[in-house]
Amino acid sequence: MEKQRIVQTLTACGFREKESVFYGVVEEYPTMVAVPGRDQASTITATFTVRQAPAGALRKALVRALKEQAAVNQVQGKTIVLTWQERKGQRLEEIDGLMQTAVQTLKSHNVEGPEDRCPICGQTECDAYVRYNGRYEAVHQHCIGQIKTQAQRQAASNQGSYVLGIVGALVGGLVGIIPTVLSICLLERIWSLLYAMIPLGAYYGYKLCGGKLNRAALATSIIVSILDVYVLQLVLVVIALITEYQYTMLESLQLLRQIVGDGEFWVNITTSAWDSFLFLALGIWIAWSQISRTHKSDLKGIENVMETMTLKAGAQPMEQQDDGMEQTLEG
């Protein structure tokens, strides 16, 4: 099916597009519609936000009814996800009718639309919908606007100290290796997921000590994490000297002090720690969404959220509300 025809149908229904995902409302159900493909589309996936998906026998009955219409990807929590495929008797360009049928099925099984309560302030009488916490939810425009204003101020000021940030990253990184050391010593096992604690510890140490949140935060977190792998290896050497060769702590540290100046020692450490560096790379990948965050990325994130916004019927854009307020004050 030509994607353009599907896009025209969704646009006519008031859906708003953001990177091949369309955002809108089908009756009282906020809905995200993913239309993959550049020119042609063979599937469409819709995520309906509901008050609460049923459980037990009611869930089984709902899933059975929905399977007669589409592939059921998820009926859990506050979302229900369905996928339609292009096939005989089911035209994707008629996605509005397909979604209406699904909504009627939800209603017939007593699955209500979501509560009109803003997830940011917790109050009712929302005037818009945005993608928030992985769902399309009702919010207040001014709540999202306040978050954007705060992000803009932080991005504009971005005060901080590189020195304090580096100190904090060093301390945080050392804290981050503690779970790995404990797992090796107590369980004699290496849990690769624990390596995600190293870059996270370095990043949050950088942040908590007032480091400047720009690209330096990411670079510092990664560099400190690599250094902490060497620190981890040194700690393991000391532990091995104590447990296997009955050295005292003082003797172990004295011996370590003698050999750290030997270049071959560091070559051996690096060679033997290849698996640790591999786990660290995995940890950085796991923690990437956090350690790559800066004030500018936070601002970009909230701007992306606002680009998914659709207004409730009768609601005015926040800019027009502000203009109306100014006119009233001037009058």
C-alpha positions as CSV (number, residue, x, y, z in Angstrom):
1,M,0.0,0.0,0.0
2,E,1.3,3.5,-0.9
3,K,2.3,5.2,2.4
4,Q,1.1,8.5,1.1
5,R,-2.5,7.4,1.0
6,I,-2.3,6.2,4.6
7,V,-0.7,9.5,5.6
8,Q,-3.5,11.4,4.0
9,T,-6.1,9.3,5.8
10,L,-4.5,9.9,9.2
11,T,-3.9,13.6,8.5
12,A,-7.6,14.0,7.6
13,C,-8.4,12.4,11.0
14,G,-6.4,15.1,12.8
15,F,-3.3,13.0,13.5
16,R,0.1,14.8,13.7
17,E,3.3,13.2,12.3
18,K,6.7,13.0,14.0
19,E,9.3,10.7,12.4
20,S,6.8,8.2,10.8
21,V,4.7,8.1,14.0
22,F,1.3,9.8,14.0
23,Y,-0.4,11.1,17.1
24,G,-4.0,11.7,17.6
25,V,-7.2,10.7,19.3
26,V,-9.8,8.0,18.3
27,E,-12.9,9.0,20.3
28,E,-11.6,9.2,23.9
29,Y,-8.5,7.0,23.3
30,P,-5.2,8.8,22.7
31,T,-3.5,6.9,20.0
32,M,0.0,6.5,18.5
33,V,0.2,5.1,15.0
34,A,3.5,3.8,13.5
35,V,3.6,3.5,9.7
36,P,7.0,2.0,8.8
37,G,8.5,2.2,5.3
38,R,9.5,5.1,3.0
39,D,7.1,4.8,0.1
40,Q,5.2,1.6,0.7
41,A,3.7,0.3,4.0
42,S,2.7,-3.3,4.6
43,T,1.9,-3.0,8.3
44,I,0.5,-0.4,10.7
45,T,0.8,-0.5,14.5
46,A,-1.5,1.5,16.7
47,T,-0.9,2.0,20.5
48,F,-4.1,2.9,22.3
49,T,-3.8,4.5,25.8
50,V,-6.5,3.1,28.1
51,R,-7.4,3.5,31.8
52,Q,-6.5,0.0,32.6
53,A,-6.3,-3.2,30.5
54,P,-8.5,-6.0,31.9
55,A,-7.0,-9.1,33.5
56,G,-8.0,-12.7,33.8
57,A,-11.0,-14.0,31.9
58,L,-11.9,-10.4,30.7
59,R,-8.4,-10.0,29.2
60,K,-8.7,-13.4,27.4
61,A,-12.1,-12.4,25.9
62,L,-10.8,-9.0,24.8
63,V,-7.7,-10.6,23.1
64,R,-9.8,-13.1,21.4
65,A,-12.1,-10.4,20.0
66,L,-9.2,-8.2,18.9
67,K,-7.4,-11.1,17.2
68,E,-10.3,-11.3,14.7
69,Q,-9.3,-7.8,13.6
70,A,-5.5,-7.5,13.9
71,A,-2.4,-9.0,15.5
72,V,-2.4,-8.4,19.2
73,N,1.0,-7.2,20.4
74,Q,0.1,-6.1,23.9
75,V,-2.8,-5.9,26.3
76,Q,-1.2,-4.8,29.5
77,G,-1.2,-1.9,31.9
78,K,-2.4,1.3,30.3
79,T,-1.6,0.4,26.7
80,I,-3.1,-1.9,24.0
81,V,-1.1,-2.4,20.9
82,L,-2.5,-3.8,17.6
83,T,-0.9,-4.4,14.2
84,W,-2.7,-4.5,10.9
85,Q,-1.3,-6.2,7.8
86,E,-2.1,-5.5,4.2
87,R,-4.1,-8.4,3.0
88,K,-7.2,-9.3,1.1
89,G,-10.3,-7.6,2.5
90,Q,-8.2,-5.3,4.8
91,R,-7.0,-2.1,3.2
92,L,-4.5,-0.1,5.3
93,E,-5.6,3.2,3.7
94,E,-8.8,2.7,5.6
95,I,-6.9,2.8,8.9
96,D,-9.5,5.2,10.4
97,G,-12.2,2.5,10.0
98,L,-9.9,-0.2,11.4
99,M,-9.1,1.8,14.5
100,Q,-12.8,2.7,15.0
101,T,-13.6,-1.0,14.9
102,A,-10.9,-1.7,17.5
103,V,-12.2,1.1,19.7
104,Q,-15.7,-0.3,19.6
105,T,-14.3,-3.6,20.7
106,L,-12.6,-2.0,23.6
107,K,-15.8,-0.3,24.6
108,S,-17.8,-3.5,24.3
109,H,-15.4,-5.1,26.8
110,N,-15.6,-2.2,29.2
111,V,-12.1,-0.9,28.5
112,E,-12.4,2.8,29.2
113,G,-10.3,5.6,27.9
114,P,-7.6,7.1,30.2
115,E,-8.4,9.3,33.1
116,D,-8.2,13.1,32.3
117,R,-5.4,13.7,34.7
118,C,-2.1,15.4,33.9
119,P,0.9,13.1,34.7
120,I,3.0,16.1,35.4
121,C,0.9,18.1,38.0
122,G,-1.7,15.4,38.8
123,Q,-4.6,17.8,38.1
124,T,-7.6,17.4,35.8
125,E,-9.0,19.5,33.0
126,C,-6.2,18.8,30.5
127,D,-6.2,20.7,27.2
128,A,-3.8,18.7,25.1
129,Y,-2.2,15.3,24.4
130,V,1.6,14.5,24.1
131,R,3.8,11.5,24.1
132,Y,4.9,11.1,27.7
133,N,6.4,8.1,29.6
134,G,6.0,6.0,26.4
135,R,2.3,6.6,26.0
136,Y,0.1,9.3,24.4
137,E,-1.4,11.0,27.4
138,A,-3.5,14.0,28.3
139,V,-1.6,16.9,29.8
140,H,-1.8,20.6,30.4
141,Q,-0.1,22.8,27.8
142,H,1.3,25.1,30.5
143,C,2.9,22.1,32.4
144,I,4.8,21.1,29.3
145,G,5.6,24.7,28.6
146,Q,7.1,25.1,32.1
147,I,9.3,22.1,31.6
148,K,10.5,23.6,28.3
149,T,11.1,27.0,29.9
150,Q,13.2,25.4,32.6
151,A,15.2,23.4,30.1
152,Q,15.8,26.6,28.0
153,R,17.1,28.4,31.1
154,Q,19.4,25.5,32.0
155,A,20.7,25.3,28.5
156,A,21.3,29.0,28.3
157,S,23.1,29.3,31.7
158,N,24.8,25.8,31.9
159,Q,27.0,27.0,34.8
160,G,29.5,24.6,36.2
161,S,33.1,23.7,36.9
162,Y,35.1,21.2,34.8
163,V,37.5,20.6,37.7
164,L,34.7,19.8,40.2
165,G,33.1,17.7,37.6
166,I,36.2,15.6,37.0
167,V,36.7,15.2,40.8
168,G,33.1,14.1,41.1
169,A,33.5,11.7,38.2
170,L,36.5,10.1,39.7
171,V,34.7,9.5,43.1
172,G,31.5,8.4,41.4
173,G,33.4,5.9,39.2
174,L,35.2,4.4,42.2
175,V,31.8,3.9,43.8
176,G,30.6,2.4,40.6
177,I,33.2,-0.4,40.7
178,I,32.2,-1.6,44.2
179,P,29.3,-3.8,43.0
180,T,31.6,-5.5,40.5
181,V,34.3,-6.1,43.1
182,L,31.8,-7.6,45.5
183,S,30.3,-9.9,42.9
184,I,33.8,-11.2,42.0
185,C,34.9,-11.6,45.7
186,L,31.7,-13.0,47.2
187,L,30.2,-14.8,44.3
188,E,33.3,-15.5,42.2
189,R,31.3,-14.4,39.1
190,I,31.4,-11.3,36.9
191,W,27.9,-9.8,36.1
192,S,28.3,-7.8,32.9
193,L,25.3,-5.6,33.8
194,L,27.2,-4.3,36.9
195,Y,29.7,-2.7,34.5
196,A,26.9,-0.2,33.6
197,M,27.3,1.1,37.2
198,I,30.8,2.4,36.4
199,P,29.9,5.0,33.7
200,L,26.7,5.8,35.5
201,G,28.6,6.4,38.8
202,A,31.1,8.6,36.9
203,Y,28.3,10.6,35.2
204,Y,26.3,11.2,38.3
205,G,29.4,12.0,40.3
206,Y,30.3,14.6,37.6
207,K,26.7,16.0,37.7
208,L,26.3,16.1,41.5
209,C,29.6,17.9,42.0
210,G,28.5,20.6,39.7
211,G,30.3,19.7,36.5
212,K,29.4,21.6,33.4
213,L,26.7,19.6,31.5
214,N,28.0,19.6,27.9
215,R,29.9,17.2,25.8
216,A,32.7,17.2,28.4
217,A,30.4,15.3,30.7
218,L,30.1,12.4,28.3
219,A,33.9,12.4,27.5
220,T,34.8,12.6,31.2
221,S,32.4,9.7,32.1
222,I,33.9,7.4,29.4
223,I,37.6,8.3,30.2
224,V,37.1,7.9,33.9
225,S,35.3,4.6,33.3
226,I,38.3,3.2,31.4
227,L,40.6,4.3,34.2
228,D,38.4,2.6,36.7
229,V,38.8,-0.7,34.8
230,Y,42.5,-0.5,35.6
231,V,41.7,0.5,39.2
232,L,39.5,-2.6,39.3
233,Q,42.3,-4.8,38.1
234,L,44.7,-3.4,40.8
235,V,42.1,-4.1,43.5
236,L,41.8,-7.7,42.2
237,V,45.6,-8.0,42.3
238,V,45.6,-6.9,46.0
239,I,42.8,-9.3,46.8
240,A,44.5,-12.2,45.1
241,L,47.8,-11.5,47.0
242,I,45.9,-11.5,50.3
243,T,43.7,-14.6,49.7
244,E,46.0,-16.8,47.7
245,Y,49.5,-15.9,48.9
246,Q,48.6,-14.8,52.5
247,Y,50.1,-11.4,52.2
248,T,48.9,-8.7,54.6
249,M,47.2,-5.7,53.3
250,L,50.3,-3.5,53.9
251,E,52.5,-6.0,52.2
252,S,50.2,-6.3,49.2
253,L,50.2,-2.5,48.8
254,Q,53.9,-2.3,49.1
255,L,54.4,-4.9,46.5
256,L,51.9,-3.2,44.2
257,R,53.8,0.0,44.7
258,Q,57.0,-1.6,43.5
259,I,55.5,-3.1,40.3
260,V,53.2,-0.3,39.1
261,G,56.3,1.4,37.6
262,D,57.0,-1.6,35.3
263,G,55.6,-1.1,31.8
264,E,55.3,-4.8,31.2
265,F,53.0,-5.0,34.2
266,W,50.5,-2.6,32.6
267,V,50.8,-4.4,29.3
268,N,49.8,-7.6,31.1
269,I,47.1,-5.9,33.0
270,T,45.6,-4.5,29.8
271,T,45.9,-7.9,28.0
272,S,44.3,-9.8,30.8
273,A,41.5,-7.2,31.2
274,W,40.2,-7.5,27.6
275,D,36.9,-9.0,28.8
276,S,36.5,-6.2,31.4
277,F,36.8,-3.6,28.7
278,L,34.3,-5.6,26.6
279,F,31.9,-5.6,29.6
280,L,32.6,-1.9,30.1
281,A,31.7,-1.1,26.4
282,L,28.4,-3.0,27.1
283,G,27.9,-1.0,30.3
284,I,28.4,2.3,28.4
285,W,25.9,1.2,25.8
286,I,23.4,0.3,28.5
287,A,23.9,3.6,30.3
288,W,24.2,5.7,27.1
289,S,20.8,7.4,27.4
290,Q,21.9,8.7,30.7
291,I,25.6,9.6,30.3
292,S,25.0,11.3,27.0
293,R,22.4,13.7,28.6
294,T,23.3,17.4,28.6
295,H,21.1,20.5,29.1
296,K,20.9,20.8,25.3
297,S,19.8,17.2,24.9
298,D,17.2,17.7,27.6
299,L,15.9,20.8,25.8
300,K,15.8,18.8,22.5
301,G,13.9,16.0,24.2
302,I,11.2,18.3,25.5
303,E,11.0,20.0,22.1
304,N,10.5,16.6,20.5
305,V,7.7,15.9,23.0
306,M,6.0,19.1,22.1
307,E,6.1,18.2,18.4
308,T,3.7,15.3,19.2
309,M,1.1,17.6,20.8
310,T,-2.5,17.7,19.6
311,L,-5.1,19.9,21.3
312,K,-8.4,18.8,22.7
313,A,-11.5,20.0,21.0
314,G,-12.1,23.7,21.7
315,A,-8.7,24.2,23.3
316,Q,-6.5,27.1,22.1
317,P,-2.7,26.9,21.6
318,M,-0.8,28.2,24.6
319,E,0.5,31.2,22.6
320,Q,-3.0,32.3,21.8
321,Q,-4.0,31.9,25.5
322,D,-1.1,34.1,26.5
323,D,-2.0,36.8,23.8
324,G,-5.6,36.8,25.1
325,M,-4.5,37.2,28.6
326,E,-2.3,40.2,27.6
327,Q,-5.2,41.8,25.7
328,T,-7.4,41.4,28.8
329,L,-4.8,43.1,31.0
330,E,-4.3,45.9,28.6
331,G,-8.1,46.5,28.3
